[in-house]
Amino acid sequence: MTLPKVGETKLPEFRDFMKDFAQALFSTAAEQGECWVCGKKDLKAEDFHDERSLQEYGIHGMCQECQDETFGGAAVLATLLPEQAG
């Protein structure tokens, strides 16, 4: 017997709903220039460390500070990608 992968046990309709819901939540915040986590407003490209962080904002709608708290910030980046650490 093999265990199902994460998400395989969800009904396709539920997966689709969750995907649409998350996309609406995150993209609305990003389009309005705010962080959906902390509520910081008027975010600009200059507020992010690099292009990857800016792309992450477009995906999940989190400001740089919330990304750093969630994903570990510069310390994790230095560990995973030492050649790109600033």
Beta strands, then each sheet from edge to edge (+ up, - down):
end
